């Protein structure tokens, strides 16, 4: 789904205003839009602990839990935050990459093919950093699934 203004408002309600039931709606949209990935297990980009505490939930984790049910893929919390990071919103692509470089560590044994879930894909910096941590821990293939994606038009 394109991360346009209506979707931005929906994601803001889901993440910032605590409308947790939107995770089910988002998962239904994703499951109806893309085919089931071939991953042997699913994981999610972990929340920054301070933001999770403030919000009381984590959108990517809830989306992954719903998708795991829809697609019948085991969900395993394989990633953790190695360090905190600033919010990505408003940062340039280069600043986003620097912000999340080394921010994730993989725990446990990674399967050869994983499905990595996040709520929104903007520049790909977060997904790339998380996927790198999973590959360092044994994953061969990491398929990224998100509810929304920012579309950048070339000028």
C-alpha positions as CSV (number, residue, x, y, z in Angstrom):
1,X,0.0,0.0,0.0
2,X,1.4,3.4,-0.9
3,X,2.3,5.5,2.1
4,X,0.1,8.5,1.0
5,X,-1.7,10.9,3.2
6,X,-4.8,8.7,4.1
7,X,-2.4,5.8,4.9
8,X,-0.2,8.1,7.0
9,X,-3.2,9.1,9.1
10,X,-4.2,5.4,9.6
11,X,-0.6,4.5,10.6
12,X,-0.5,7.5,13.0
13,X,-3.8,6.4,14.6
14,X,-2.4,2.8,14.9
15,X,1.0,3.7,16.3
16,X,0.5,7.0,18.1
17,X,-3.1,6.9,19.3
18,X,-3.1,3.3,20.3
19,X,-5.8,2.0,17.9
20,X,-4.4,-1.5,18.2
21,X,-7.2,-3.2,16.3
22,X,-5.9,-1.5,13.1
23,X,-3.2,-4.2,13.2
24,X,-5.8,-6.8,12.2
25,X,-7.1,-4.5,9.4
26,X,-3.6,-3.9,8.1
27,X,-2.7,-7.6,8.2
28,X,-5.9,-8.4,6.2
29,X,-4.9,-5.8,3.6
30,X,-1.4,-7.2,3.3
31,X,-2.6,-10.9,3.2
32,X,-5.1,-10.0,0.5
33,X,-2.6,-8.0,-1.5
34,X,0.6,-10.1,-1.6
35,X,1.1,-13.9,-1.8
36,X,2.2,-15.8,1.3
37,X,6.0,-15.6,1.5
38,X,8.1,-18.8,1.5
39,X,9.7,-18.2,4.8
40,X,10.1,-20.9,7.4
41,X,9.5,-18.4,10.2
42,X,8.5,-14.8,10.7
43,X,10.1,-12.1,12.9
44,X,9.6,-8.4,13.2
45,X,11.7,-5.2,13.6
46,X,11.9,-4.7,17.4
47,X,10.7,-1.4,18.9
48,X,12.8,1.1,20.6
49,X,12.2,0.3,24.3
50,X,11.3,3.9,25.2
51,X,8.8,4.3,22.3
52,X,7.2,0.9,23.1
53,X,6.8,1.9,26.7
54,X,5.3,5.2,25.8
55,X,2.9,3.7,23.2
56,X,2.1,0.5,25.2
57,X,2.4,-1.6,22.1
58,X,4.5,-2.1,19.0
59,X,2.9,-1.9,15.5
60,X,5.3,-4.1,13.7
61,X,5.1,-6.9,16.3
62,X,1.3,-6.8,16.2
63,X,1.3,-6.8,12.4
64,X,3.6,-9.8,12.4
65,X,1.5,-11.7,14.9
66,X,-1.6,-11.2,12.7
67,X,0.2,-12.1,9.5
68,X,1.6,-15.2,11.2
69,X,-1.9,-16.4,11.8
70,X,-3.2,-15.5,8.3
71,X,-0.2,-17.2,6.6
72,X,0.3,-20.0,9.1
73,X,4.0,-19.1,9.6
74,X,5.6,-19.5,13.0
75,X,6.4,-16.1,14.7
76,X,9.7,-15.9,16.6
77,X,11.1,-12.7,18.2
78,X,14.6,-13.2,16.7
79,X,15.8,-9.5,16.9
80,X,16.5,-7.2,19.7
81,X,17.7,-3.6,19.9
82,X,21.4,-3.5,20.6
83,X,21.1,0.2,21.2
84,X,18.5,2.9,21.0
85,X,18.1,5.1,18.0
86,X,16.5,8.4,17.2
87,X,13.2,8.5,15.4
88,X,13.6,8.1,11.7
89,X,10.9,10.6,10.8
90,X,12.4,13.7,9.1
91,X,15.8,12.2,8.6
92,X,17.5,12.1,5.2
93,X,18.3,8.7,3.7
94,X,21.9,8.8,4.7
95,X,21.0,10.0,8.2
96,X,18.5,7.1,8.5
97,X,21.2,4.6,7.5
98,X,23.6,6.0,10.1
99,X,20.8,6.1,12.7
100,X,20.1,2.3,12.5
101,X,23.6,1.0,11.7
102,X,24.4,-1.6,14.3
103,X,21.1,-1.0,16.1
104,X,19.9,-4.7,15.9
105,X,21.2,-8.0,17.1
106,X,19.8,-11.4,16.3
107,X,19.1,-13.9,19.1
108,X,18.8,-17.6,18.7
109,X,19.2,-19.6,15.6
110,X,17.9,-18.0,12.4
111,X,16.2,-20.2,9.8
112,X,17.6,-20.2,6.3
113,X,14.6,-18.2,4.9
114,X,12.9,-15.6,7.1
115,X,10.1,-13.1,6.8
116,X,10.9,-9.8,8.4
117,X,7.8,-7.6,9.2
118,X,7.8,-3.9,9.8
119,X,4.9,-1.4,9.6
120,X,6.2,1.1,7.1
121,X,9.0,0.9,4.5
122,X,10.4,4.4,3.7
123,X,14.0,4.3,2.6
124,X,14.7,0.7,3.5
125,X,17.4,1.6,6.1
126,X,15.7,-0.1,9.1
127,X,14.8,-3.2,7.1
128,X,18.4,-3.4,5.7
129,X,19.9,-3.0,9.2
130,X,17.6,-5.7,10.7
131,X,18.1,-8.1,7.7
132,X,21.9,-7.7,8.1
133,X,21.7,-8.7,11.7
134,X,19.6,-11.8,10.8
135,X,22.0,-12.7,8.0
136,X,25.0,-12.4,10.3
137,X,23.2,-15.0,12.5
138,X,22.6,-17.5,9.8
139,X,19.7,-16.4,7.7
140,X,20.3,-16.9,4.0
141,X,17.2,-15.1,2.7
142,X,15.2,-12.3,4.3
143,X,11.9,-11.4,2.7
144,X,10.6,-8.0,4.0
145,X,6.9,-7.5,4.4
146,X,5.4,-4.1,5.4
147,X,1.9,-2.6,5.5
148,X,2.9,0.5,3.6
149,X,5.7,1.7,1.5
150,X,6.8,5.3,0.7
151,X,6.9,5.7,-3.1
152,X,9.5,8.1,-4.3
153,X,9.1,9.5,-7.8
154,X,12.2,10.2,-9.7
155,X,12.5,13.8,-10.9
